[in-house]
Amino acid sequence: MKKVNKRNRKLLSPAESLSQDDDDTTFDAILVTRSELGVDEEMKKDAKDALEQELHVEDVRGELFVGNLRGLSFANYKVDQADLRARVDAQDKKIASLEVKNASLEDRVSSLTSSLDAYKLLRNRFISTFKRDKLANATEVDRRIIAEGNGWAHGGDAIVDAELYQGMGGRRDPIAFKKLYGMSPGDVRMISHQPTIDILNVHAAVIASQDKIGIARFYTLFAEFVNLFRESGEGYDDSYLNGDATDVTRAYWSFLNCIKDEVTN
């Protein structure tokens, strides 16, 4: 087998190779031919012809390959496979993100009514019912809110729920809100980043549900995401899905990817 001088990319003869022991460059040789099925002698001739074809040198991701033109196309298969794996991983992340967004939107749309006041009543009832069923600290006001209608909101809506805490007649139980969404109403009102809002809504839907049960890791990963998000940049930096991955980015995907395994019905 001949050597290749990596500096000038030419094939060296055996004599030249011996004189350049200091440049001990090795390579993979790939020679490929296409042959019709037939008698052995004809197939051997095709193989021999391939060996006599002009050889070329090519770098494939830092590895040196030598071969005829058909053979070098096979060397690129490694690159094609790596690119395909990267594309599949990217698609998996996109699908997971879309599934969470879809679940969040379904919860919100299913609860909407034609009247904003009626919808706010549903949202009030969602928080008060959570206090009664999960926190066991519902007040007389909560019980009155629950009794004011038959409609039920089954999912989270961080944006609208945060608005319920504004004004003189607003709710006065921010601790219950923070249990649901991991943040205070005031902090949520500063957020307009939809992927983040979707995450908050999914957490609220699970923790308030009578049917869905979140495993401990579900709540741990959510808390890690919220804490890192709160401390990012000057506070709640929502650029974590743009550019290079950060700790917030990794925490986001860890929580997102755990939902299908860490939540049971």
C-alpha positions as a Markdown table, in Angstrom:
| # | Residue | x | y | z |
|---|---|---|---|---|
| 1 | Met | 0.0 | 0.0 | 0.0 |
| 2 | Lys | 1.3 | 3.4 | -0.9 |
| 3 | Lys | 1.5 | 6.4 | 1.4 |
| 4 | Val | 0.2 | 9.8 | 0.9 |
| 5 | Asn | 2.1 | 13.0 | 1.6 |
| 6 | Lys | -0.4 | 15.0 | 3.6 |
| 7 | Arg | 1.2 | 18.3 | 2.7 |
| 8 | Asn | 0.9 | 18.0 | -1.1 |
| 9 | Arg | -1.7 | 15.3 | -1.4 |
| 10 | Lys | 0.2 | 13.2 | -4.0 |
| 11 | Leu | 0.8 | 9.4 | -4.0 |
| 12 | Leu | 4.3 | 8.4 | -3.1 |
| 13 | Ser | 6.2 | 5.5 | -4.5 |
| 14 | Pro | 7.6 | 2.8 | -2.0 |
| 15 | Ala | 11.1 | 4.3 | -2.4 |
| 16 | Glu | 9.8 | 7.8 | -1.6 |
| 17 | Ser | 7.8 | 6.5 | 1.3 |
| 18 | Leu | 10.9 | 5.0 | 2.9 |
| 19 | Ser | 12.8 | 8.3 | 2.6 |
| 20 | Gln | 10.0 | 10.1 | 4.5 |
| 21 | Asp | 9.7 | 8.0 | 7.7 |
| 22 | Asp | 9.2 | 11.3 | 9.6 |
| 23 | Asp | 5.9 | 11.8 | 7.9 |
| 24 | Asp | 4.3 | 8.4 | 8.7 |
| 25 | Thr | 0.8 | 9.3 | 7.4 |
| 26 | Thr | -1.6 | 6.4 | 6.9 |
| 27 | Phe | -4.9 | 6.3 | 5.1 |
| 28 | Asp | -7.9 | 4.2 | 4.3 |
| 29 | Ala | -8.1 | 3.0 | 0.7 |
| 30 | Ile | -11.5 | 2.5 | -0.9 |
| 31 | Leu | -11.7 | 1.3 | -4.5 |
| 32 | Val | -15.2 | 0.4 | -5.8 |
| 33 | Thr | -16.4 | -0.9 | -9.1 |
| 34 | Arg | -19.7 | -2.0 | -10.5 |
| 35 | Ser | -19.7 | -5.4 | -12.2 |
| 36 | Glu | -22.4 | -7.4 | -13.9 |
| 37 | Leu | -23.0 | -10.9 | -12.5 |
| 38 | Gly | -21.2 | -13.3 | -14.8 |
| 39 | Val | -18.3 | -15.7 | -15.0 |
| 40 | Asp | -15.5 | -15.4 | -12.5 |
| 41 | Glu | -12.9 | -14.2 | -15.0 |
| 42 | Glu | -15.0 | -11.3 | -16.2 |
| 43 | Met | -15.7 | -10.2 | -12.6 |
| 44 | Lys | -12.0 | -10.4 | -11.8 |
| 45 | Lys | -11.2 | -8.3 | -14.8 |
| 46 | Asp | -13.6 | -5.6 | -13.6 |
| 47 | Ala | -12.0 | -5.6 | -10.2 |
| 48 | Lys | -8.5 | -5.4 | -11.8 |
| 49 | Asp | -9.6 | -2.4 | -13.9 |
| 50 | Ala | -10.8 | -0.6 | -10.8 |
| 51 | Leu | -7.3 | -1.0 | -9.3 |
| 52 | Glu | -5.8 | 0.6 | -12.3 |
| 53 | Gln | -8.1 | 3.7 | -12.3 |
| 54 | Glu | -6.7 | 7.1 | -11.3 |
| 55 | Leu | -6.5 | 7.4 | -7.5 |
| 56 | His | -7.6 | 10.5 | -5.7 |
| 57 | Val | -7.0 | 11.8 | -2.2 |
| 58 | Glu | -9.8 | 13.3 | 0.0 |
| 59 | Asp | -10.2 | 14.5 | 3.5 |
| 60 | Val | -13.4 | 13.4 | 5.2 |
| 61 | Arg | -13.7 | 15.2 | 8.6 |
| 62 | Gly | -10.0 | 15.1 | 9.2 |
| 63 | Glu | -9.5 | 11.5 | 8.0 |
| 64 | Leu | -7.5 | 10.7 | 4.9 |
| 65 | Phe | -9.0 | 8.5 | 2.2 |
| 66 | Val | -7.5 | 7.3 | -1.1 |
| 67 | Gly | -9.5 | 5.7 | -3.9 |
| 68 | Asn | -11.1 | 5.9 | -7.2 |
| 69 | Leu | -14.0 | 8.3 | -7.7 |
| 70 | Arg | -16.7 | 5.7 | -7.0 |
| 71 | Gly | -14.9 | 4.6 | -3.8 |
| 72 | Leu | -14.5 | 8.1 | -2.4 |
| 73 | Ser | -18.3 | 8.6 | -2.6 |
| 74 | Phe | -18.5 | 5.8 | 0.0 |
| 75 | Ala | -16.1 | 7.7 | 2.3 |
| 76 | Asn | -18.7 | 10.4 | 2.6 |
| 77 | Tyr | -21.3 | 8.0 | 3.9 |
| 78 | Lys | -19.9 | 8.6 | 7.4 |
| 79 | Val | -20.6 | 12.3 | 7.1 |
| 80 | Asp | -24.0 | 11.7 | 5.7 |
| 81 | Gln | -24.9 | 9.4 | 8.6 |
| 82 | Ala | -23.7 | 11.9 | 11.2 |
| 83 | Asp | -25.7 | 14.7 | 9.5 |
| 84 | Leu | -28.8 | 12.5 | 9.5 |
| 85 | Arg | -28.4 | 11.7 | 13.2 |
| 86 | Ala | -28.1 | 15.4 | 14.0 |
| 87 | Arg | -31.2 | 16.1 | 11.9 |
| 88 | Val | -33.1 | 13.3 | 13.7 |
| 89 | Asp | -32.1 | 14.7 | 17.1 |
| 90 | Ala | -33.2 | 18.2 | 16.1 |
| 91 | Gln | -36.6 | 16.9 | 14.9 |
| 92 | Asp | -37.1 | 14.9 | 18.2 |
| 93 | Lys | -36.6 | 18.2 | 20.1 |
| 94 | Lys | -38.9 | 20.1 | 17.8 |
| 95 | Ile | -41.6 | 17.4 | 18.2 |
| 96 | Ala | -41.3 | 17.4 | 22.0 |
| 97 | Ser | -41.6 | 21.2 | 22.0 |
| 98 | Leu | -44.6 | 21.1 | 19.8 |
| 99 | Glu | -46.3 | 18.4 | 21.9 |
| 100 | Val | -46.0 | 20.5 | 25.0 |
| 101 | Lys | -47.2 | 23.6 | 23.2 |
| 102 | Asn | -50.1 | 21.7 | 21.8 |
| 103 | Ala | -51.1 | 20.4 | 25.2 |
| 104 | Ser | -50.8 | 23.9 | 26.7 |
| 105 | Leu | -53.0 | 25.4 | 24.0 |
| 106 | Glu | -55.6 | 22.5 | 24.2 |
| 107 | Asp | -55.9 | 23.1 | 28.0 |
| 108 | Arg | -56.4 | 26.8 | 27.4 |
| 109 | Val | -58.8 | 26.6 | 24.4 |
| 110 | Ser | -61.0 | 24.0 | 26.0 |
| 111 | Ser | -61.6 | 26.3 | 29.0 |
| 112 | Leu | -62.3 | 29.5 | 27.0 |
| 113 | Thr | -65.9 | 30.8 | 26.8 |
| 114 | Ser | -67.3 | 33.7 | 24.7 |
| 115 | Ser | -67.3 | 35.9 | 27.9 |
| 116 | Leu | -64.0 | 37.2 | 29.4 |
| 117 | Asp | -65.7 | 37.5 | 32.7 |
| 118 | Ala | -66.9 | 33.9 | 32.6 |
| 119 | Tyr | -63.4 | 32.8 | 31.7 |
| 120 | Lys | -61.9 | 34.7 | 34.6 |
| 121 | Leu | -64.4 | 33.0 | 36.9 |
| 122 | Leu | -63.2 | 29.7 | 35.5 |
| 123 | Arg | -59.6 | 30.7 | 36.2 |
| 124 | Asn | -60.5 | 31.9 | 39.7 |
| 125 | Arg | -62.2 | 28.5 | 40.3 |
| 126 | Phe | -59.1 | 26.7 | 39.1 |
| 127 | Ile | -56.9 | 28.3 | 41.7 |
| 128 | Ser | -59.4 | 28.0 | 44.5 |
| 129 | Thr | -60.1 | 24.3 | 43.7 |
| 130 | Phe | -56.3 | 23.7 | 43.8 |
| 131 | Lys | -56.2 | 25.2 | 47.3 |
| 132 | Arg | -59.1 | 23.1 | 48.4 |
| 133 | Asp | -58.1 | 19.8 | 46.9 |
| 134 | Lys | -54.3 | 19.9 | 47.0 |
| 135 | Leu | -53.2 | 22.5 | 49.6 |
| 136 | Ala | -56.1 | 22.0 | 52.0 |
| 137 | Asn | -56.2 | 25.6 | 52.9 |
| 138 | Ala | -59.2 | 27.0 | 51.0 |
| 139 | Thr | -60.9 | 30.0 | 52.6 |
| 140 | Glu | -64.5 | 31.0 | 52.7 |
| 141 | Val | -63.9 | 33.2 | 49.7 |
| 142 | Asp | -62.5 | 30.2 | 47.8 |
| 143 | Arg | -65.5 | 28.1 | 48.7 |
| 144 | Arg | -67.8 | 30.8 | 47.5 |
| 145 | Ile | -65.9 | 31.1 | 44.2 |
| 146 | Ile | -66.1 | 27.3 | 43.7 |
| 147 | Ala | -69.8 | 27.4 | 44.3 |
| 148 | Glu | -70.5 | 30.2 | 41.9 |
| 149 | Gly | -70.8 | 27.9 | 38.8 |
| 150 | Asn | -70.5 | 24.5 | 37.3 |
| 151 | Gly | -67.7 | 25.1 | 34.8 |
| 152 | Trp | -64.2 | 23.8 | 35.5 |
| 153 | Ala | -60.8 | 24.8 | 34.2 |
| 154 | His | -58.6 | 21.7 | 34.0 |
| 155 | Gly | -55.3 | 23.2 | 32.8 |
| 156 | Gly | -53.0 | 26.1 | 33.5 |
| 157 | Asp | -53.2 | 29.6 | 32.0 |
| 158 | Ala | -50.3 | 31.5 | 33.6 |
| 159 | Ile | -51.0 | 34.8 | 31.8 |
| 160 | Val | -54.7 | 35.1 | 32.7 |
| 161 | Asp | -54.2 | 33.7 | 36.2 |
| 162 | Ala | -51.5 | 36.3 | 36.9 |
| 163 | Glu | -54.0 | 39.1 | 35.9 |
| 164 | Leu | -56.4 | 37.9 | 38.6 |
| 165 | Tyr | -53.9 | 39.3 | 41.3 |
| 166 | Gln | -54.1 | 42.9 | 40.0 |
| 167 | Gly | -56.3 | 45.7 | 41.3 |
| 168 | Met | -58.2 | 46.3 | 44.5 |
| 169 | Gly | -60.5 | 43.3 | 44.0 |
| 170 | Gly | -57.7 | 40.9 | 42.9 |
| 171 | Arg | -56.8 | 37.7 | 44.6 |
| 172 | Arg | -54.6 | 37.8 | 47.7 |
| 173 | Asp | -53.1 | 34.3 | 47.7 |
| 174 | Pro | -49.9 | 34.5 | 45.7 |
| 175 | Ile | -48.4 | 31.5 | 47.5 |
| 176 | Ala | -51.0 | 29.3 | 45.8 |
| 177 | Phe | -50.2 | 30.8 | 42.4 |
| 178 | Lys | -46.5 | 30.2 | 43.0 |
| 179 | Lys | -47.2 | 26.5 | 43.9 |
| 180 | Leu | -48.9 | 26.2 | 40.5 |
| 181 | Tyr | -46.5 | 28.1 | 38.3 |
| 182 | Gly | -43.2 | 28.3 | 40.2 |
| 183 | Met | -43.2 | 32.1 | 40.0 |
| 184 | Ser | -45.0 | 35.0 | 41.5 |
| 185 | Pro | -47.9 | 36.6 | 39.6 |
| 186 | Gly | -45.8 | 39.8 | 39.1 |
| 187 | Asp | -42.9 | 37.8 | 37.6 |
| 188 | Val | -45.2 | 35.9 | 35.2 |
| 189 | Arg | -46.7 | 39.2 | 34.0 |
| 190 | Met | -43.2 | 40.2 | 32.7 |
| 191 | Ile | -42.9 | 37.0 | 30.6 |
| 192 | Ser | -44.1 | 36.9 | 26.9 |
| 193 | His | -41.9 | 34.0 | 25.8 |
| 194 | Gln | -44.4 | 31.4 | 24.7 |
| 195 | Pro | -42.2 | 28.3 | 25.2 |
| 196 | Thr | -41.7 | 29.3 | 28.8 |
| 197 | Ile | -45.4 | 30.0 | 29.3 |
| 198 | Asp | -46.2 | 26.5 | 27.9 |
| 199 | Ile | -43.8 | 24.9 | 30.4 |
| 200 | Leu | -45.5 | 26.8 | 33.3 |
| 201 | Asn | -49.0 | 25.8 | 32.1 |
| 202 | Val | -48.0 | 22.1 | 31.8 |
| 203 | His | -46.7 | 22.1 | 35.4 |
| 204 | Ala | -49.8 | 23.7 | 36.7 |
| 205 | Ala | -52.0 | 21.3 | 34.8 |
| 206 | Val | -50.3 | 18.3 | 36.3 |
| 207 | Ile | -49.9 | 19.5 | 39.9 |
| 208 | Ala | -53.6 | 20.6 | 40.0 |
| 209 | Ser | -54.9 | 17.4 | 38.3 |
| 210 | Gln | -57.0 | 14.7 | 40.0 |
| 211 | Asp | -56.0 | 12.3 | 37.3 |
| 212 | Lys | -52.4 | 13.1 | 36.3 |
| 213 | Ile | -49.6 | 12.2 | 38.8 |
| 214 | Gly | -46.2 | 13.8 | 38.4 |
| 215 | Ile | -43.3 | 11.7 | 39.6 |
| 216 | Ala | -40.8 | 13.5 | 41.9 |
| 217 | Arg | -38.3 | 14.0 | 39.1 |
| 218 | Phe | -40.9 | 15.9 | 37.1 |
| 219 | Tyr | -41.2 | 18.5 | 39.9 |
| 220 | Thr | -37.4 | 18.6 | 40.6 |
| 221 | Leu | -36.6 | 19.3 | 36.9 |
| 222 | Phe | -39.2 | 22.0 | 36.8 |
| 223 | Ala | -37.8 | 23.7 | 39.9 |
| 224 | Glu | -34.3 | 23.6 | 38.4 |
| 225 | Phe | -35.5 | 25.2 | 35.2 |
| 226 | Val | -37.4 | 28.0 | 37.0 |
| 227 | Asn | -34.4 | 28.7 | 39.3 |
| 228 | Leu | -31.9 | 28.9 | 36.4 |
| 229 | Phe | -34.3 | 31.0 | 34.3 |
| 230 | Arg | -34.9 | 33.4 | 37.2 |
| 231 | Glu | -31.1 | 33.9 | 37.6 |
| 232 | Ser | -30.3 | 34.1 | 33.8 |
| 233 | Gly | -29.0 | 37.4 | 32.4 |
| 234 | Glu | -30.6 | 40.3 | 34.4 |
| 235 | Gly | -33.4 | 38.0 | 35.4 |
| 236 | Tyr | -35.7 | 35.8 | 33.2 |
| 237 | Asp | -33.6 | 36.1 | 30.1 |
| 238 | Asp | -35.8 | 34.4 | 27.5 |
| 239 | Ser | -33.1 | 34.0 | 24.8 |
| 240 | Tyr | -32.1 | 30.5 | 26.1 |
| 241 | Leu | -33.4 | 28.8 | 23.0 |
| 242 | Asn | -31.4 | 31.0 | 20.7 |
| 243 | Gly | -27.7 | 30.7 | 20.0 |
| 244 | Asp | -25.4 | 28.5 | 22.1 |
| 245 | Ala | -26.9 | 26.2 | 24.7 |
| 246 | Thr | -26.8 | 27.4 | 28.3 |
| 247 | Asp | -27.7 | 25.9 | 31.6 |
| 248 | Val | -31.2 | 27.2 | 31.1 |
| 249 | Thr | -31.4 | 25.6 | 27.7 |
| 250 | Arg | -30.4 | 22.2 | 29.1 |
| 251 | Ala | -32.8 | 22.5 | 32.0 |
| 252 | Tyr | -35.6 | 23.4 | 29.6 |
| 253 | Trp | -35.0 | 20.3 | 27.4 |
| 254 | Ser | -34.5 | 18.0 | 30.4 |
| 255 | Phe | -37.9 | 19.0 | 31.8 |
| 256 | Leu | -39.6 | 18.9 | 28.4 |
| 257 | Asn | -38.3 | 15.4 | 27.6 |
| 258 | Cys | -39.2 | 14.0 | 31.0 |
| 259 | Ile | -42.9 | 14.7 | 30.7 |
| 260 | Lys | -43.8 | 11.6 | 28.8 |
| 261 | Asp | -42.0 | 9.4 | 31.3 |
| 262 | Glu | -42.5 | 11.2 | 34.6 |
| 263 | Val | -46.3 | 11.9 | 34.4 |
| 264 | Thr | -48.8 | 9.1 | 34.8 |
| 265 | Asn | -52.6 | 8.9 | 34.5 |
